Amino acid sequence: MNLLSRRSLLAIAAVVDIALHARPSPVAAKMLAARHDLPPRHLETLLQALVRVGILKGVRGPRGGYELARERRRITAGEIARAAMQEAGEDGLGPLPQSRLIDLVVGPQVERASQAFLSTLDGVTVEELCQQAEREAAFDGASATTDFTI
C-alpha cells in the first residue's frame, strides 16, 4: 500500500528527473512527460506549483524548461510531497465528514500518522534519490553526474 498520493509521487519523480537531466539545458515539460508516459498538460500544473514554492525554476524561451531552484542536497522528498499536496485540492470529493468521532479520535490519529510519514520523507534528499537512480541506472540518458550541484 502506497500512502503517498499519485500527485506527490509524480512530483518527487519529476524533481529527481529534472535533477538528473537539467544539464546543460533545462528539462522541457514535454520530455519529462514522455519519460513518465504522461500527457504534458497533466504535468504542467504540478511543475508550476513546484516553481511557486521555490523547488523548481522555470526557464522561458525555445530552449526553456525546468531546473532546480536550489542544490539537490537542500531539497527533501517531504518538501516536494507537501508542495504537491497543497496544490492538489479535494474539490471532487464532496464535503468533509464532520463528527465528534472524526474531530476527537480519527482525525488526530491520522494527522499524527501523516506527520510521521512526512517526517520520514524529510530525511530523504533529492541528492540521495539521484545517487540511487544513478546506481540503479533508473534514468534515461547519461547526462547526469554524481558530483553536479546547482
C-alpha positions as CSV (number, residue, x, y, z in Angstrom):
1,M,0.0,0.0,0.0
2,N,1.4,3.4,-1.0
3,L,0.5,6.2,1.4
4,L,1.8,8.9,-0.9
5,S,-0.7,10.4,-3.4
6,R,-0.1,9.8,-7.1
7,R,0.4,13.6,-7.4
8,S,3.1,13.6,-4.7
9,L,4.8,10.5,-6.1
10,L,4.9,12.2,-9.5
11,A,6.2,15.4,-8.0
12,I,9.1,13.7,-6.4
13,A,9.9,11.7,-9.5
14,A,9.7,14.9,-11.7
15,V,12.1,16.8,-9.4
16,V,14.6,13.9,-9.4
17,D,14.3,13.5,-13.2
18,I,15.0,17.2,-13.6
19,A,17.9,17.0,-11.2
20,L,19.3,14.2,-13.3
21,H,18.7,15.7,-16.8
22,A,18.8,19.6,-16.3
23,R,22.4,20.0,-17.5
24,P,23.4,21.5,-19.9
25,S,19.9,22.9,-20.5
26,P,16.6,22.9,-18.7
27,V,14.2,20.0,-19.0
28,A,11.2,20.6,-21.2
29,A,7.9,19.5,-19.7
30,K,7.2,17.6,-22.9
31,M,10.4,15.5,-22.4
32,L,9.6,14.9,-18.8
33,A,6.1,13.8,-19.6
34,A,7.3,11.4,-22.3
35,R,9.8,9.8,-19.9
36,H,6.9,9.2,-17.4
37,D,4.3,8.3,-20.0
38,L,2.0,11.3,-19.2
39,P,0.3,14.0,-21.2
40,P,2.3,17.2,-20.8
41,R,-0.7,19.3,-19.8
42,H,-1.2,17.0,-16.8
43,L,2.4,17.7,-15.6
44,E,2.5,21.4,-16.3
45,T,0.3,22.5,-13.4
46,L,2.3,20.3,-11.0
47,L,5.6,21.8,-12.3
48,Q,4.2,25.4,-11.9
49,A,3.2,24.6,-8.3
50,L,6.8,23.4,-7.6
51,V,8.1,26.7,-9.1
52,R,5.8,28.7,-6.8
53,V,7.2,27.1,-3.7
54,G,10.8,27.6,-4.9
55,I,11.7,23.9,-5.6
56,L,12.0,24.4,-9.4
57,K,12.8,27.3,-11.6
58,G,11.1,27.9,-14.9
59,V,13.2,29.0,-17.8
60,R,11.3,30.6,-20.7
61,G,12.1,30.5,-24.4
62,P,12.6,28.0,-27.1
63,R,15.2,26.1,-25.1
64,G,13.3,26.6,-21.9
65,G,12.0,24.2,-19.4
66,Y,12.6,23.5,-15.7
67,E,15.7,23.2,-13.5
68,L,16.2,23.0,-9.7
69,A,15.9,26.3,-7.9
70,R,18.3,25.1,-5.2
71,E,21.0,22.5,-4.7
72,R,19.6,19.0,-4.8
73,R,21.0,18.2,-1.3
74,R,18.9,21.1,0.0
75,I,15.5,19.7,-1.3
76,T,13.8,16.9,0.5
77,A,11.1,14.4,-0.6
78,G,8.9,15.7,2.2
79,E,9.1,19.2,1.0
80,I,8.1,18.2,-2.5
81,A,5.3,16.0,-1.3
82,R,3.9,18.9,0.8
83,A,4.0,21.2,-2.2
84,A,2.1,18.7,-4.3
85,M,-0.5,18.2,-1.6
86,Q,-1.0,21.9,-1.1
87,E,-1.9,22.3,-4.8
88,A,-3.9,19.1,-5.1
89,G,-7.3,20.2,-3.8
90,E,-10.1,17.9,-3.0
91,D,-12.9,19.6,-4.8
92,G,-14.3,16.4,-6.4
93,L,-14.6,14.5,-3.1
94,G,-17.6,16.3,-1.7
95,P,-17.9,17.8,1.7
96,L,-15.6,16.8,4.5
97,P,-17.2,14.4,7.0
98,Q,-17.9,16.1,10.4
99,S,-18.5,14.3,13.7
100,R,-17.1,14.2,17.2
101,L,-15.5,10.8,16.3
102,I,-13.5,12.4,13.5
103,D,-12.7,15.6,15.5
104,L,-11.6,13.8,18.7
105,V,-10.3,10.4,17.6
106,V,-9.8,9.6,14.0
107,G,-8.6,13.0,12.8
108,P,-5.9,13.4,15.4
109,Q,-4.6,9.9,14.8
110,V,-4.5,10.3,11.1
111,E,-2.8,13.7,11.5
112,R,-0.1,12.1,13.7
113,A,0.5,9.3,11.2
114,S,0.7,11.8,8.3
115,Q,3.2,13.9,10.2
116,A,5.4,10.8,10.9
117,F,5.2,9.7,7.3
118,L,6.2,13.2,6.0
119,S,8.9,13.4,8.7
120,T,10.5,10.3,7.2
121,L,10.4,11.8,3.7
122,D,12.0,14.9,5.2
123,G,15.1,12.8,5.8
124,V,15.4,11.9,2.1
125,T,17.1,14.4,-0.1
126,V,16.9,14.7,-3.9
127,E,20.7,14.2,-3.9
128,E,20.2,10.8,-2.2
129,L,17.5,9.8,-4.7
130,C,19.7,10.9,-7.6
131,Q,22.6,8.9,-6.3
132,Q,20.4,5.8,-6.0
133,A,18.9,6.4,-9.5
134,E,22.5,6.5,-10.9
135,R,23.5,3.3,-9.0
136,E,20.4,1.5,-10.3
137,A,20.6,3.1,-13.8
138,A,17.0,4.1,-13.3
139,F,17.0,7.1,-15.7
140,D,17.3,7.8,-19.4
141,G,20.4,9.3,-20.6
142,A,24.0,9.6,-19.4
143,S,24.0,13.4,-18.9
144,A,23.7,13.1,-15.1
145,T,26.8,13.0,-12.9
146,T,27.1,12.2,-9.3
147,D,29.0,15.4,-8.4
148,F,26.9,18.1,-10.1
149,T,25.4,20.7,-7.9
150,I,23.4,23.8,-8.8
